Amino acid sequence: SLTTRFYEQTGVVLNVTSTLRPNDSSSWHSSGIAFDVANDEFNTGANGFSGWYLRNLYGQMAREMGETPLDEYPGGEGEQYARGSNYHITVHNQDDWE
């Protein structure tokens, strides 16, 4: 899975902060095919990696798995959509996920 792969490479644990939001018609969360993750390390860095590097790596891994990542941290390409600092992933190929 994306989370396992990210942890194995960085040693950083991610927290799922949002999944299905049935009444959120402005997001893929309403369809149940999106989730958000967050952690302090995406801001501060950890294990010799900067926060920017960790966010960039997570997005790259998500894209490699066929997903659509959106960095909603300050300075990220999706910060205008943020409801707090988080990383949003839309899972278009959910049948392939464990």
N, C-alpha and C positions, 0 to 999 in steps of 0.2 A: 504494500500500500504506500501511498505518498508519504504519510506520516512516519512509517517505519523507515523508509528510504532516507528521509530527511534526518531522522534521529541517528541512523547508522553513520551518516556522513558527518554530522555536526555535533552530536551529543546533546542537542537542544530538544526539549520536550515542548510540544505545542498544546495549547488549550483550545478546545472547540468552544466557541462563544455563541454561535447561532446556527440553527439548522432550519427545519420547516417553520415557516411563518405564514399560515394560511390566509391571513387577511392583508398581506403585504403585496398588493397588486403591482407595485413598481419594481419587483425583484423576482429573480428565479427562485428565491426562497419560497414563494407562494406555491410553486409547483413541486417543491421537495427535492430539487436537483441542485441546490446550492448550500454551501456551508461557509462559515467564517471561522478563522483561527486567530489567536493573538498570544503574545507573550512579551515580557519585558525585554528579552534579548533581541527582538526585532527593532527595538529602539537603541538599546545600550551596547549590543554585541555580546559575544561570549566565546569562550574556548579559542581565542585568537582570531575570531571573525568579527567584522564590523556588523552593526545592525543592517546597514544597507546591503552588504554582501549576503547576509542570511535571507533577507527578503527577496533579493534577486535570485538566489539559488532556489528558494522554495518555488518561486514563479516559473523558473526554468524547468524544474522537475515536473511541475503540474502540466506545463505545455508539452513536455516529452511524453506524458501519459495521455495526451489528447484532451486535456481540460482547458478551461479558460480562466486564468488567474487575473485578479485585480488587486493591486496594492493600494489599500485605503489608508495607509499611514501618512502623516504629514510629509509632503514632498513627493508622494507616490502618485502615479497616473490616475488613480481613482479616489483621491482624497475628497473630492467634492461629493461623493456618494456615501462617505463614511458616517457611521453613527457611533463614533469612537474609533480608536486606532485598531484596525484589524486587517486581515488578508482574506479576501473573498475568493472562493473557487466555485465555478459552475461546472457540474459534472454532466456533460452531454452524453457520455457513453456509460451510464450507470450500470448497465448489464455486465460490463467488464470489471466492475469494482468488487472487491471482496466484502 
